Amino acid sequence: MNFDLRNKVCVITGGARGIGLADAFTLGAEGCKVILIDIDDTAGQAAIQQLKAADIPAFFYLADATNENQVISIVKEIENSFHRCDVLVNNAGIGVKPAYLLRDMPLSAWDQMINAHLRSAFLWSRGMIPLMEKNHFGRIINMSSMNFTGGGRAGVSHYSSAKAAVAGLTKTLAKEVGGLGITVNAIAPGYVETELIAQFTPEMREVLQKQNPVGRTCLPEEVAALVTFLCSKQAAFINGELICMDGGRRDFYWGN
Ligand SMILES: NC(=O)c1ccc[n+]([C@@H]2O[C@H](COP(=O)([O-])OP(=O)(O)OC[C@H]3O[C@@H](n4cnc5c(N)ncnc54)[C@H](O)[C@@H]3O)[C@@H](O)[C@H]2O)c1
């Protein structure tokens, strides 16, 4: 199938590793130029080397995706250098450790989590929509989570709330920009094999895998394949969706 993604300019926040980097490889294989935004300089530079070795045009901006001034200035730089933005993957995020019962949660942990996932998606979407509107084409993909769609386990109310808010943002923004040729969708993966879940003990991982109807965790490449399809011309009528990608596990519960 021809996804018609050649030469599209794709911005991926948190793109230096994990799902974001897998997105960059998959979109790059379709002929896209990929721009990674990440707070981790070393990982970002290493990711660019890997992508270039695979003949993918790749660029890196070191930035905190939650910092308004940094976002505004990088959006301007992208406009000046690339003259367009076709795809925005709001992927930057942080893990749930340390987990806190809500009654014990410091405000700083709450704010950090909400900002990493929601504020960043707001800032980058606001910045990129005018560039997408110019070409009457845009795809915004937001990362939600099974920790929202499955209800969220105890100790992660900051994470599940952030991911619920990302889903809410997706549905409303889709209605605002659908008429501009821009679609906005969210993906809610189950546990994906990245550094984000590397903190889990081997025992926990075994439980996670056993509890999943498919009998395993998700691969970053599987999420990236869905991201890429959502960016395609064929997906133009999919808008405002929250797509679960959790092997059917959703409501299982494995404790803390
Ligand atoms: N791995 C999973 O099991 C899983 C499941 C559901 C949803 N998700 C979501 O998918 C997204 C990617 O997860 P992942 O597993 O690839 O994580 P990861 O930890 O492997 O990668 C996340 C990247 O985001 C970057 N980042 C974090 N905060 C940032 C900030 N403020 N500014 C710029 N960059 C920042 C990190 O440096 C890192 O490179 C996250 O939003 C996560 O919540 C992951």
The ligand as an SDF file (V2000), in Angstrom:
LIG
                    3D

 44 48  0  0  0  0  0  0  0  0999 V2000
    6.3020    1.7460   27.4320 N   0  0  0  0  0  0  0  0  0  0  0  0
    5.0500    1.5460   27.7730 C   0  0  0  0  0  0  0  0  0  0  0  0
    4.6980    0.5000   28.3450 O   0  0  0  0  0  0  0  0  0  0  0  0
    3.9900    2.5820   27.4610 C   0  0  0  0  0  0  0  0  0  0  0  0
    2.6360    2.2060   27.5540 C   0  0  0  0  0  0  0  0  0  0  0  0
    1.6570    3.1450   27.2720 C   0  0  0  0  0  0  0  0  0  0  0  0
    2.0000    4.4490   26.9000 C   0  0  0  0  0  0  0  0  0  0  0  0
    3.3140    4.7770   26.8310 N   0  0  0  0  0  0  0  0  0  0  0  0
    3.6290    6.1630   26.4680 C   0  0  0  0  0  0  0  0  0  0  0  0
    4.3740    6.1990   25.2570 O   0  0  0  0  0  0  0  0  0  0  0  0
    5.2770    7.3110   25.2780 C   0  0  0  0  0  0  0  0  0  0  0  0
    6.6970    6.8300   25.0120 C   0  0  0  0  0  0  0  0  0  0  0  0
    7.0330    5.8890   25.9970 O   0  0  0  0  0  0  0  0  0  0  0  0
    8.3600    5.0200   25.9340 P   0  0  0  0  0  0  0  0  0  0  0  0
    8.0480    3.7280   26.6060 O   0  0  0  0  0  0  0  0  0  0  0  0
    8.9500    5.0220   24.5840 O   0  0  0  0  0  0  0  0  0  0  0  0
    9.2930    5.8660   26.9500 O   0  0  0  0  0  0  0  0  0  0  0  0
   10.8850    6.0290   27.0140 P   0  0  0  0  0  0  0  0  0  0  0  0
   11.1790    6.3790   28.4270 O   0  0  0  0  0  0  0  0  0  0  0  0
   11.5660    4.8590   26.4020 O   0  0  0  0  0  0  0  0  0  0  0  0
   11.1280    7.3160   26.0790 O   0  0  0  0  0  0  0  0  0  0  0  0
   10.5720    8.5640   26.4080 C   0  0  0  0  0  0  0  0  0  0  0  0
   11.4560    9.6610   25.8630 C   0  0  0  0  0  0  0  0  0  0  0  0
   10.8470   10.9250   26.2160 O   0  0  0  0  0  0  0  0  0  0  0  0
   11.8770   11.8090   26.6050 C   0  0  0  0  0  0  0  0  0  0  0  0
   11.3030   12.8620   27.4420 N   0  0  0  0  0  0  0  0  0  0  0  0
   10.7340   12.7240   28.6680 C   0  0  0  0  0  0  0  0  0  0  0  0
   10.3350   13.9110   29.1280 N   0  0  0  0  0  0  0  0  0  0  0  0
   10.6630   14.8230   28.1640 C   0  0  0  0  0  0  0  0  0  0  0  0
   10.5210   16.2270   28.0660 C   0  0  0  0  0  0  0  0  0  0  0  0
    9.9560   16.9660   29.0330 N   0  0  0  0  0  0  0  0  0  0  0  0
   10.9640   16.8430   26.9330 N   0  0  0  0  0  0  0  0  0  0  0  0
   11.5470   16.1280   25.9460 C   0  0  0  0  0  0  0  0  0  0  0  0
   11.7090   14.8080   26.0030 N   0  0  0  0  0  0  0  0  0  0  0  0
   11.2800   14.1570   27.0940 C   0  0  0  0  0  0  0  0  0  0  0  0
   12.8820   10.9440   27.3260 C   0  0  0  0  0  0  0  0  0  0  0  0
   14.1640   11.5560   27.4300 O   0  0  0  0  0  0  0  0  0  0  0  0
   12.8690    9.6880   26.4590 C   0  0  0  0  0  0  0  0  0  0  0  0
   13.8540    9.7470   25.4500 O   0  0  0  0  0  0  0  0  0  0  0  0
    5.0970    7.9730   26.6500 C   0  0  0  0  0  0  0  0  0  0  0  0
    4.1870    9.0460   26.5280 O   0  0  0  0  0  0  0  0  0  0  0  0
    4.4900    6.8650   27.4920 C   0  0  0  0  0  0  0  0  0  0  0  0
    3.7450    7.3550   28.5770 O   0  0  0  0  0  0  0  0  0  0  0  0
    4.3210    3.8870   27.0770 C   0  0  0  0  0  0  0  0  0  0  0  0
  1  2  1  0
  2  3  2  0
  2  4  1  0
  4  5  1  0
  4 44  2  0
  5  6  2  0
  6  7  1  0
  7  8  2  0
  8  9  1  0
  8 44  1  0
  9 10  1  0
  9 42  1  0
 10 11  1  0
 11 12  1  0
 11 40  1  0
 12 13  1  0
 13 14  1  0
 14 15  2  0
 14 16  1  0
 14 17  1  0
 17 18  1  0
 18 19  2  0
 18 20  1  0
 18 21  1  0
 21 22  1  0
 22 23  1  0
 23 24  1  0
 23 38  1  0
 24 25  1  0
 25 26  1  0
 25 36  1  0
 26 27  1  0
 26 35  1  0
 27 28  2  0
 28 29  1  0
 29 30  1  0
 29 35  2  0
 30 31  1  0
 30 32  2  0
 32 33  1  0
 33 34  2  0
 34 35  1  0
 36 37  1  0
 36 38  1  0
 38 39  1  0
 40 41  1  0
 40 42  1  0
 42 43  1  0
M  CHG  2   8   1  16  -1
M  END
$$$$
